[in-house]
């Protein structure tokens, strides 16, 4: 009995160890439930913006990307903040709300599409009014703007090119305007420093310093990104972020499970099958132990010896 129980425990331990291995060696360590929340500041159309911006890996699914069924992460985008400054020659103050969704490949977290919407509620000249701004971008091929899946070393250079199909819209005081465009975009990233200490609200980190140059149409943007293996994403962005349009982002809080923890086990069909087989084996072994115990003949107790004659 003890040997069988010991074997069962070893089987369970080995099975769970196997299950803990990432689904694919090509997958990044990011998992469903991970998030990164940033503080930002910057300017937009003459307005000064300050607030928080959060990316959360909300789900894992399959989508058709560039004509091929591909496993992707759906990244929920939320944010809020304050605004102040001059809009159309009017001094205003107000609040900003951000929402949207990114679609990123599960294999390397590259960007396939990005939907971002901003609502600005502004007060000026004695009245309150809303302005809605939105943009939806699709990248063909996907834009490889995430370097967490790369071997980073000083001087390493990574380049990515994509055709960006964009839909943008603008709404204020009942006036609506929308536009479609197609632009060729290029992103060049060069590691210009390693073991760079960075202190932000989320803590102190040792980072890779990456110089990022983005070009699209007649616009260009140069920034410095600081990536941390501990965080699984960027800790700080000096300058503008071409994806969100926000500037000077610093990590406020995060949750990074390096693979999604136990939740990741249920995101892949093979893992579900493996767990089902494991459960079936455990049930069979337990039933066998119960039936074996019930089938044993009762132990006959020997009667005590008679007392010696007086």
C-alpha positions as a printed Julia matrix, in Angstrom:
310×3 Matrix{Float64}:
   0.0     0.0     0.0
   2.74    2.46    0.94
   4.64    1.65   -2.26
   1.54    2.29   -4.38
   0.85    5.6    -2.67
   4.48    6.63   -3.12
   4.33    5.75   -6.82
   1.13    7.77   -7.18
   2.74   10.83   -5.58
   5.77   10.52   -7.88
   3.47   10.24  -10.93
   1.58   13.39   -9.95
   4.8    15.33   -9.28
   6.34   14.33  -12.62
   3.13   15.12  -14.51
   2.77   18.57  -12.97
   6.45   19.27  -13.68
   5.84   18.42  -17.34
   2.73   20.59  -17.42
   4.71   23.56  -16.08
   6.9    23.62  -19.2
   5.81   26.4   -21.6
   3.42   25.32  -24.34
   5.97   26.1   -27.02
   9.65   26.93  -26.85
   8.95   29.76  -29.31
   6.34   31.4   -27.1
   7.24   34.48  -25.11
   6.97   34.21  -21.33
   3.96   36.53  -21.28
   0.67   34.97  -20.15
  -3.01   35.83  -19.77
  -3.51   38.08  -16.74
  -0.17   39.89  -17.02
  -0.4    43.67  -17.02
   1.75   46.8   -17.09
   0.44   50.16  -15.88
   2.3    53.33  -16.82
   2.25   56.98  -15.82
   2.44   59.31  -18.81
   2.77   62.96  -19.68
   2.9    64.79  -22.96
   1.2    67.09  -25.42
  -1.62   66.5   -27.91
  -2.82   69.23  -30.26
  -1.7    71.96  -27.83
  -3.06   70.15  -24.75
  -0.92   68.95  -21.86
  -1.88   65.41  -20.79
  -1.03   63.52  -17.58
  -2.44   60.23  -16.35
  -2.12   56.44  -16.33
  -2.1    53.97  -19.2
  -2.58   50.21  -18.65
  -1.97   47.21  -20.89
  -3.47   43.9   -19.71
  -3.26   40.56  -21.5
  -6.97   39.77  -21.36
  -7.29   36.61  -23.47
  -5.59   34.16  -25.82
  -7.36   33.05  -29.0
  -6.91   32.4   -32.72
  -7.35   35.01  -35.42
  -6.62   35.2   -39.13
  -3.48   37.3   -39.43
  -2.23   38.08  -42.95
  -4.29   35.17  -44.3
  -3.11   32.59  -41.74
  -4.84   31.3   -38.6
  -2.56   32.4   -35.77
  -2.56   32.22  -31.97
  -2.73   35.74  -30.55
  -3.08   37.64  -27.31
  -5.87   40.2   -26.92
  -4.41   43.07  -24.91
  -6.92   45.35  -23.18
  -5.96   49.05  -23.22
  -7.34   51.43  -20.59
  -6.3    54.77  -19.18
  -7.39   58.06  -17.68
  -5.93   61.43  -16.84
  -6.17   65.19  -16.75
  -5.71   67.7   -19.53
  -5.14   71.41  -19.71
  -3.96   73.96  -22.23
  -5.23   75.68  -25.31
  -7.63   74.16  -27.83
  -8.69   76.22  -30.88
  -7.45   79.38  -29.1
  -9.57   78.58  -26.04
  -8.07   77.83  -22.61
  -9.55   74.55  -21.36
  -9.24   71.96  -18.59
 -10.74   68.51  -18.4
 -10.43   64.75  -18.17
  -9.15   62.11  -20.55
 -10.38   58.5   -20.91
  -8.52   55.89  -22.98
  -9.82   52.53  -24.2
  -8.92   50.02  -26.88
  -7.5    46.63  -27.82
  -4.19   45.42  -29.21
  -3.84   42.12  -31.06
  -0.35   40.7   -30.56
   1.13   37.38  -31.67
   1.48   34.8   -28.93
   4.78   33.6   -30.42
   6.74   36.86  -30.13
   4.25   39.57  -29.02
   4.54   41.41  -32.35
   1.77   43.9   -33.11
  -0.89   42.78  -35.64
  -3.49   45.49  -35.03
  -4.24   48.31  -32.65
  -7.53   50.03  -31.77
  -7.2    53.13  -29.59
  -9.95   55.58  -28.6
  -9.7    58.75  -26.52
 -12.53   60.76  -25.03
 -11.73   64.26  -23.78
 -14.26   66.12  -21.67
 -13.21   69.77  -21.68
 -14.44   72.92  -19.96
 -13.73   76.38  -21.37
 -15.42   79.77  -21.88
 -18.18   78.73  -19.52
 -19.21   75.55  -21.33
 -18.39   71.82  -21.26
 -17.99   69.76  -24.43
 -16.62   66.37  -25.5
 -14.07   65.46  -28.13
 -13.68   61.87  -29.32
 -10.61   60.72  -31.21
 -10.08   57.19  -32.5
  -7.68   55.24  -34.66
  -7.51   51.63  -35.83
  -4.3    50.35  -37.42
  -3.62   47.02  -39.12
   0.0    45.98  -39.8
   1.0    43.86  -42.82
   3.23   42.05  -42.03
   3.04   42.36  -38.26
   5.19   45.04  -36.64
   7.96   43.5   -34.52
   8.13   46.27  -31.9
   8.65   43.99  -28.86
  12.21   42.87  -28.08
  11.53   40.61  -25.1
  11.82   37.57  -27.39
  15.27   38.58  -28.72
  18.83   37.98  -27.55
  19.72   41.46  -26.34
  23.34   42.55  -26.23
  25.13   45.84  -26.58
  25.11   47.03  -30.2
  22.42   44.61  -31.39
  20.13   46.1   -34.06
  16.59   44.99  -34.91
  14.54   46.32  -37.81
  10.93   45.83  -38.81
   8.94   47.14  -41.77
   5.2    47.06  -42.28
   2.41   48.58  -44.33
  -0.04   50.26  -41.96
  -3.7    50.53  -42.97
  -5.34   53.16  -40.76
  -8.83   54.37  -40.01
  -9.02   57.57  -37.95
 -12.03   59.56  -36.77
 -12.72   62.77  -34.93
 -15.92   64.04  -33.3
 -16.56   67.35  -31.5
 -19.78   69.35  -30.99
 -21.58   67.23  -33.55
 -18.89   67.68  -36.17
 -17.6    64.33  -37.48
 -14.61   63.63  -39.66
 -12.99   60.33  -40.67
 -10.11   59.33  -42.91
  -8.53   56.18  -44.32
  -4.86   55.94  -45.19
  -2.09   53.46  -46.01
   1.49   54.16  -44.96
   4.78   52.3   -45.08
   6.34   52.29  -41.62
   9.77   51.28  -40.36
  11.02   50.74  -36.82
  14.73   50.45  -36.01
  15.83   49.45  -32.51
  19.45   49.44  -31.3
  20.65   48.3   -27.88
  22.87   51.16  -26.68
  23.31   50.12  -23.05
  23.05   47.1   -20.76
  22.7    46.84  -16.96
  21.3    50.38  -16.9
  19.7    51.2   -13.5
  16.22   52.72  -13.75
  14.07   53.91  -10.85
  10.33   54.36  -11.38
   7.23   54.2    -9.2
   7.08   50.39   -9.64
  10.6    49.97   -8.21
  14.27   49.81   -9.15
  15.25   47.75  -12.19
  18.28   46.83  -14.25
  17.45   47.45  -17.91
  18.58   47.35  -21.49
  18.6    50.84  -22.99
  17.23   50.75  -26.54
  17.25   53.6   -29.05
  14.1    53.38  -31.17
  13.56   55.26  -34.44
  10.12   55.05  -36.08
   9.21   56.46  -39.48
   5.89   56.51  -41.3
   4.81   58.73  -44.15
   6.29   62.17  -43.53
   6.62   61.69  -39.77
   9.49   60.38  -37.68
   9.92   59.73  -33.97
  13.01   59.01  -31.87
  12.75   57.58  -28.35
  14.66   55.63  -25.72
  13.06   52.47  -24.34
  14.24   50.69  -21.19
  13.45   46.96  -21.16
  13.61   44.72  -18.06
  13.64   40.9   -18.06
  12.15   41.03  -14.57
   9.15   43.0   -15.8
   8.82   41.31  -19.19
   8.23   44.67  -20.85
   9.41   48.25  -20.96
  10.01   50.02  -17.67
  10.39   53.49  -19.13
   9.98   55.3   -22.46
  11.72   58.65  -22.95
  10.04   60.5   -25.8
   6.97   59.39  -27.69
   5.45   55.93  -28.05
   4.36   55.47  -31.69
   1.74   52.84  -30.74
  -0.18   54.77  -28.08
   0.75   58.29  -29.15
   1.59   59.07  -25.51
   4.9    60.4   -24.24
   7.31   59.86  -21.36
   5.86   56.66  -19.94
   7.11   55.24  -16.6
   6.03   51.93  -15.05
   3.67   52.42  -12.1
   2.71   48.8   -11.34
   2.81   45.43  -13.06
   2.07   41.72  -12.79
   4.32   39.4   -14.78
   4.0    35.66  -14.24
   6.71   34.57  -16.73
   4.39   32.33  -18.69
   1.0    32.91  -17.15
   1.26   30.49  -14.21
  -1.41   27.79  -13.93
  -3.79   29.75  -16.17
  -1.48   29.09  -19.11
  -2.08   25.34  -18.76
  -5.68   25.76  -19.88
  -4.9    27.88  -22.95
  -3.6    25.03  -25.08
  -5.59   21.94  -26.19
  -2.63   19.59  -25.63
  -2.32   20.76  -22.04
  -6.03   20.15  -21.49
  -5.71   16.6   -22.89
  -2.64   15.94  -20.73
  -4.41   17.14  -17.59
  -7.49   15.04  -18.45
  -5.31   11.92  -18.85
  -3.57   12.68  -15.57
  -6.9    13.0   -13.75
  -8.11    9.73  -15.3
  -4.96    7.9   -14.16
  -5.35    9.24  -10.62
  -9.01    8.12  -10.51
  -8.12    4.62  -11.77
  -5.33    4.22   -9.22
  -7.55    5.42   -6.37
 -10.36    3.03   -7.42
  -7.88    0.16   -7.63
  -6.68    0.9    -4.1
 -10.26    1.04   -2.79
 -11.29   -2.22   -4.49
  -8.14   -3.97   -3.32
  -8.85   -2.93    0.23
 -12.47   -4.13    0.04
 -11.5    -7.5    -1.47
  -9.15   -8.52    1.3
 -10.25  -11.39    3.59
 -10.67  -10.32    7.18
  -7.74  -11.18    9.42
  -8.6   -14.06   11.79
  -7.66  -13.27   15.36
  -6.21  -16.19   17.3
  -8.04  -16.88   20.55
  -6.0   -16.25   23.66
  -4.33  -19.36   25.21
  -6.23  -21.07   28.06
  -5.06  -20.26   31.55
  -2.62  -22.76   33.1
  -4.2   -25.42   35.35
  -4.41  -24.58   39.03
